[in-house]
């Protein structure tokens, strides 16, 4: 008898589906002709070098998926591969590889990440959708950049940090597919200042949404003109009500639909916002009818107006899925390591973000394939487990794959299932104390000079 009956039945189910479907369509899309066409169209003019653009991009991706993300480690691995393959010896200095990364077009990684993300989202099966409709999640986050003069000029640090002691922050807003976890598009901007807020960045990527989509977002996005823009495109929205308006919500007003559930009419602001052009302001409708309801301890505002088609319980369950975008951003920033970028210039930093998003979609493609064959949802599989398995498999297989091996890898990925933990609450605090070094309270050059004169301070006990 098999020691693990559930694992044995899972393997049989995967093999049965593999015989009746294109088992590796999701995985092979990255090496298929469609993506090759995208790569070829984005390649710059180049001559034969030690690190051509395609190999440079592959090494860049390997850095994003590696625990040691240094350029030295990437070059060392390339040198070892060449030595084992009996190719001419290459230098282990990083200069040639760093220059090759700089020659990569900035749009290349971002366009490939956008293409692969939209491809995954477009091919999600119907059971992965909400009532047959694609659901998109939106949220913003920030990533730290190295403290260089160029980065400080392009992406300023928060005002709360003293000069010479802070790190530039880059704001990122992404639209995520709920069914697959893929990012359809992402926009980057300054952490503060005009044009760097989440609303502006979201408006710049609204074209990635299609008619019939449902957009979920937190209270920051429940604004009049964004609702107008979504309705004009045939997109429904479910947002948490903005805090300033939530305090004045009166369910006795408007058209009653049920207990603490009504329709209200929003009116256009009499004064045009500074970011909006006069033509767009004039084109916006004078009023918009939306639905307000209280459920699950939250006040929601939505353009899904019919209570018979979408009841309060359905909207409550749908909005609970908004939390997945927080987990997806955590996977990219913490699991893959995008929380702190390493590139020293703004152009390379944006390029690095694109490479991280492309690496994220590599993992999402494999997870989608494993979920499809195992009759599960991608959200039920562990992202970190998939990353660990892929890295371990690549090290053992040395980049050589056979159908049976790919098959077994998908089975292993599908074995680990993420638990359903509704309403989970964890304190935002850490138990393990960091090392007892004092904080750096002055620019590093000044601190170095003081150490030369006075020596290091007494160690803390």
C-alpha positions in Angstrom: 0.0 0.0 0.0 1.3 3.5 -0.8 2.4 5.4 2.3 0.6 8.5 1.2 -2.8 7.6 -0.5 -3.6 11.3 -1.2 -0.3 11.9 -3.0 -0.7 8.7 -5.0 -4.2 9.7 -6.1 -3.0 13.1 -7.0 -0.3 11.6 -9.2 -2.8 9.4 -11.0 -5.2 12.4 -11.6 -2.3 14.5 -13.0 -1.2 11.8 -15.4 -4.8 11.3 -16.6 -5.2 15.0 -17.4 -1.8 15.1 -19.0 -2.8 12.5 -21.5 -5.9 14.5 -22.5 -4.5 18.0 -22.6 -1.5 20.1 -23.6 0.2 19.4 -20.3 3.0 22.0 -20.7 1.4 24.8 -22.5 1.7 27.2 -19.6 5.4 26.3 -18.9 6.5 26.4 -22.6 5.0 29.8 -23.3 8.3 31.4 -22.3 10.1 29.4 -25.1 7.2 29.5 -27.6 7.2 31.4 -30.8 5.0 34.1 -29.5 7.4 35.1 -26.8 10.3 34.7 -29.1 8.7 37.3 -31.4 8.4 39.6 -28.5 12.0 39.1 -27.5 13.2 39.6 -31.1 11.2 42.8 -31.5 12.8 44.3 -28.4 16.4 43.2 -29.0 18.8 46.1 -29.6 21.4 46.1 -32.4 24.3 44.0 -31.0 27.3 42.1 -32.1 28.4 38.7 -30.8 29.7 39.2 -27.3 30.4 37.0 -24.2 27.0 38.1 -22.8 24.5 38.6 -25.7 21.2 40.3 -24.7 19.2 37.0 -24.4 21.9 35.4 -22.1 22.2 38.6 -20.1 18.4 38.7 -19.5 18.5 35.0 -18.4 21.3 35.7 -16.0 19.4 38.8 -14.7 16.4 36.5 -14.1 18.6 34.0 -12.3 19.7 36.7 -10.0 16.1 37.5 -9.1 15.4 33.8 -8.3 18.6 33.3 -6.3 19.3 33.7 -2.6 22.7 35.4 -3.5 21.6 38.1 -5.9 25.1 39.6 -6.5 26.5 40.1 -9.9 29.6 38.3 -8.8 27.6 35.1 -8.1 25.9 35.4 -11.5 29.2 35.7 -13.3 30.7 32.9 -11.3 27.9 30.6 -12.3 28.3 31.5 -15.9 32.1 30.8 -15.7 31.4 27.4 -14.1 28.9 26.5 -16.8 31.4 27.4 -19.5 34.1 25.4 -17.9 31.9 22.3 -17.5 30.8 22.7 -21.1 34.4 22.8 -22.3 33.9 26.3 -23.7 36.6 28.9 -23.7 37.4 30.2 -20.3 36.0 33.6 -19.4 36.9 36.1 -16.7 35.1 36.1 -13.4 35.3 39.9 -13.2 31.8 41.5 -13.3 32.5 44.5 -15.5 31.5 42.8 -18.8 28.2 41.5 -17.4 27.3 44.8 -15.7 27.9 46.6 -19.0 25.8 44.0 -20.8 22.9 44.7 -18.3 23.2 48.4 -19.0 22.8 47.8 -22.7 19.5 45.9 -22.3 16.7 48.2 -23.3 14.7 49.4 -20.3 11.4 48.5 -22.0 12.5 44.9 -22.8 12.1 43.4 -19.3 8.9 45.4 -18.6 7.3 44.5 -21.9 8.1 40.8 -21.5 6.7 41.0 -17.9 3.6 42.7 -19.2 3.1 40.3 -22.0 3.6 37.1 -19.9 1.3 38.5 -17.2 -1.5 39.3 -19.6 -1.1 35.9 -21.4 -1.6 34.1 -18.1 -4.6 36.2 -17.2 -6.2 35.8 -20.7 -5.9 32.0 -20.5 -7.4 31.4 -17.0 -10.1 28.8 -17.1 -13.7 29.8 -16.4 -13.8 28.1 -12.9 -11.0 30.5 -11.8 -13.3 33.5 -12.4 -16.0 35.1 -10.3 -19.4 34.3 -11.8 -17.8 34.0 -15.2 -16.2 37.5 -14.9 -12.4 38.2 -14.5 -11.6 39.9 -11.2 -8.7 42.3 -11.0 -7.0 43.6 -7.8 -5.3 46.9 -7.5 -2.9 48.1 -4.8 0.3 50.1 -4.3 3.5 49.5 -2.5 7.0 51.0 -2.2 10.5 49.6 -2.8 13.8 50.9 -1.4 16.6 52.0 -3.7 20.3 52.4 -3.0 21.2 55.8 -1.6 23.0 57.3 -4.6 22.9 60.8 -6.0 21.1 59.7 -9.2 18.5 57.8 -7.3 17.9 60.6 -4.8 17.4 63.1 -7.7 14.9 60.9 -9.4 13.2 59.3 -6.4 13.4 61.4 -3.2 13.5 59.9 0.2 10.7 60.6 2.8 10.8 63.9 4.5 10.9 62.2 7.9 14.5 61.0 7.1 17.5 63.3 7.5 19.7 64.0 4.5 22.4 61.4 4.1 20.5 58.9 6.3 17.6 57.8 4.2 16.9 55.7 1.1 15.0 56.8 -2.0 11.6 55.2 -2.3 9.9 54.2 -5.6 6.2 53.8 -5.6 4.7 50.9 -7.5 1.0 50.3 -8.4 0.0 47.0 -10.0 -3.2 45.4 -11.4 -3.3 41.7 -10.5 -5.5 38.9 -11.8 -7.3 37.3 -8.9 -7.6 33.9 -10.7 -4.0 33.4 -11.6 -2.0 35.9 -9.5 -0.4 37.4 -12.6 0.3 41.1 -12.8 -1.4 42.6 -15.9 0.6 45.8 -15.7 2.5 48.0 -13.2 3.4 51.6 -13.0 6.2 53.2 -11.1 6.7 56.8 -9.8 8.1 59.0 -7.1 7.1 58.3 -3.5 5.9 61.9 -3.0 5.3 64.9 -5.2 2.9 65.5 -8.1 2.2 62.6 -10.3 3.5 60.0 -7.9 0.3 59.1 -6.0 -1.5 55.8 -6.5 -4.5 57.3 -8.3 -2.3 58.9 -11.0 -0.3 55.7 -11.5 -3.4 53.6 -11.7 -4.9 55.9 -14.4 -1.8 55.4 -16.5 -2.4 51.6 -16.7 -6.2 51.5 -17.0 -5.8 50.3 -20.6 -4.8 46.9 -19.2 -8.4 46.4 -18.0 -11.1 45.2 -20.4 -14.8 45.5 -20.6 -16.5 43.1 -18.3 -13.7 43.1 -15.6 -14.4 43.6 -11.9 -11.9 45.8 -10.1 -11.3 45.4 -6.3 -9.5 48.0 -4.3 -9.2 49.5 -0.8 -10.6 52.8 0.4 -8.0 54.8 -1.4 -9.6 54.2 -4.8 -13.2 55.0 -4.0 -13.2 58.4 -5.8 -15.7 60.0 -8.2 -13.6 60.4 -11.3 -12.1 56.9 -11.1 -15.6 55.4 -10.8 -16.5 57.5 -13.9 -13.5 56.3 -15.8 -14.3 52.6 -15.0 -17.9 52.9 -15.9 -17.0 54.5 -19.2 -14.8 51.5 -20.0 -17.5 49.0 -19.0 -15.7 47.9 -15.8 -17.4 47.3 -12.5 -15.8 48.3 -9.2 -16.0 47.2 -5.6 -14.1 49.4 -3.2 -14.1 50.1 0.5 -15.7 53.4 1.2 -13.3 56.3 1.8 -12.8 57.1 5.4 -13.9 60.7 5.1 -17.1 59.8 3.5 -17.7 56.6 5.6 -18.2 58.8 8.7 -21.0 60.7 7.0 -22.7 57.7 5.4 -26.5 57.7 6.1 -28.3 54.6 5.0 -31.6 56.3 5.5 -31.0 58.4 2.4 -31.2 57.3 -1.2 -33.1 54.3 -2.6 -33.3 51.5 0.0 -32.3 48.0 -1.2 -32.2 46.3 2.2 -30.7 46.7 5.7 -27.9 49.2 5.4 -27.9 48.8 1.6 -28.9 51.6 -0.7 -28.3 53.5 -3.9 -27.0 57.0 -3.8 -26.2 59.7 -6.4 -22.7 61.2 -6.4 -22.2 64.7 -7.9 -19.2 65.9 -9.8 -17.0 68.4 -8.0 -17.6 72.0 -8.8 -13.8 72.7 -9.0 -11.7 70.8 -11.5 -8.8 68.9 -9.9 -5.3 70.1 -10.7 -4.3 66.8 -12.3 -7.3 66.7 -14.7 -7.4 68.4 -18.1 -10.4 70.7 -18.9 -11.5 68.4 -21.7 -11.6 65.3 -19.4 -13.4 67.4 -16.7 -16.1 68.5 -19.2 -16.5 64.9 -20.5 -17.1 63.5 -17.0 -20.8 63.0 -16.2 -22.5 65.3 -13.8 -23.7 62.5 -11.6 -23.0 58.8 -10.9 -25.2 56.3 -9.2 -23.4 53.8 -6.9 -24.4 51.3 -4.3 -23.4 51.6 -0.6 -23.7 48.7 1.7 -22.4 47.7 5.2 -21.2 44.1 5.4 -18.4 42.3 7.2 -17.6 45.3 9.3 -16.8 47.4 6.2 -18.7 49.9 4.2 -18.4 49.1 0.5 -19.1 51.2 -2.6 -19.8 49.4 -5.8 -21.2 49.8 -9.3 -22.9 46.4 -9.1 -26.3 47.9 -8.4 -28.7 45.0 -8.5 -29.1 43.3 -5.1 -30.8 40.2 -6.7 -27.8 39.5 -9.0 -25.1 40.4 -6.4 -26.3 40.2 -2.8 -24.5 41.5 0.2 -23.1 38.0 1.1 -21.7 37.7 -2.4 -20.0 41.1 -2.3 -18.7 40.4 1.2 -17.1 37.1 0.0 -15.8 38.9 -3.1 -14.2 41.7 -1.2 -12.4 39.3 1.1 -10.4 38.2 -1.9 -8.8 41.7 -2.1 -6.3 40.5 0.5 -4.7 38.3 -2.1 -3.0 41.4 -3.7 -1.3 42.0 -0.4 0.0 38.4 -0.4 1.1 38.8 -4.1 3.1 41.9 -3.3 4.7 40.1 -0.3 5.7 37.3 -2.6 7.4 39.6 -4.9 9.0 41.8 -2.3 9.9 39.3 0.5 10.1 35.9 -1.2 11.8 37.1 -4.4 13.6 40.0 -2.7 12.4 43.0 -4.6 11.9 45.0 -1.3 15.4 46.4 -1.6 16.8 47.0 -5.1 20.5 46.8 -5.7 21.0 48.8 -9.0 22.7 52.2 -8.5 20.9 54.3 -11.2 17.2 55.0 -11.7 17.2 53.5 -15.2 18.7 50.2 -14.0 16.4 50.2 -10.9 13.3 50.3 -13.1 14.9 47.6 -15.3 15.5 45.5 -12.2 11.8 45.9 -11.2 10.8 44.6 -14.7 13.1 41.6 -14.3 11.6 40.8 -10.9 8.1 40.9 -12.3 9.1 38.7 -15.2 10.6 36.2 -12.7 7.4 36.3 -10.7 5.5 35.4 -13.8 7.8 32.4 -14.5 6.7 31.0 -11.1 3.1 31.9 -11.7 3.1 30.1 -15.0 4.4 26.9 -13.4 1.9 27.2 -10.5 -1.0 27.7 -13.0 0.0 24.5 -14.8 0.3 22.5 -11.6 -3.1 23.8 -10.4 -4.7 23.1 -13.7 -3.6 19.5 -13.8 -4.3 18.8 -10.1 -7.8 20.4 -10.3 -7.0 23.1 -7.8 -6.9 26.8 -7.8 -3.5 28.6 -8.1 -4.3 30.4 -4.9 -4.4 27.1 -3.1 -0.7 26.4 -4.0 2.3 27.9 -2.1 4.3 30.4 -4.0 7.4 30.0 -1.8 7.1 26.2 -2.0 7.1 26.5 -5.8 10.2 28.8 -5.8 12.1 26.4 -3.6 11.2 23.4 -5.7 12.2 25.1 -8.9 15.6 26.2 -7.6 16.3 22.8 -6.1 15.2 21.1 -9.3 17.3 23.3 -11.5 20.4 22.6 -9.4 19.9 18.9 -9.6 18.8 18.7 -13.2 21.5 21.1 -14.5 18.9 22.8 -16.8 18.0 19.5 -18.6 14.4 18.5 -18.6 12.4 15.5 -19.9 8.6 15.2 -20.0 8.5 12.8 -17.1 10.7 15.1 -15.0 8.6 18.1 -15.7 5.6 16.0 -14.9 7.0 15.0 -11.5 7.9 18.6 -10.7 4.3 19.7 -11.2 3.1 16.9 -9.0 5.5 18.0 -6.2 4.3 21.6 -6.6 0.7 20.6 -6.3 1.2 18.5 -3.1 1.6 21.5 -0.8 -1.8 23.2 -0.3 -2.2 26.6 1.4 -4.6 26.5 4.4 -7.8 28.4 4.4 -7.5 30.9 7.3 -10.3 33.4 7.1 -10.0 36.4 9.3 -6.5 35.7 10.3 -4.9 38.5 12.4 -1.3 38.8 13.3 0.5 41.6 15.2 2.8 43.7 13.0 5.7 43.2 15.3 8.8 41.0 15.5 9.8 38.8 18.4 13.5 38.2 17.5 15.6 41.3 18.4 18.1 42.5 15.9 21.8 42.9 16.7 22.4 45.6 19.3 24.1 48.1 17.0 23.2 51.8 17.4 21.4 53.5 14.6 23.4 55.6 12.1 22.4 59.1 12.9 24.8 61.0 10.7 26.1 60.7 7.1 28.4 57.7 6.7 31.4 59.9 5.6 31.2 61.9 8.8 30.8 58.7 10.9 33.9 57.2 9.2 35.9 60.3 10.0 34.9 60.2 13.7 35.9 56.5 13.9 39.3 57.4 12.5 39.8 60.0 15.2 38.0 58.5 18.2 37.7 54.8 17.4 34.6 52.7 17.6 32.3 53.3 20.5 32.1 50.7 23.3 30.1 47.6 22.4 26.7 47.5 23.8 26.0 44.6 26.2 
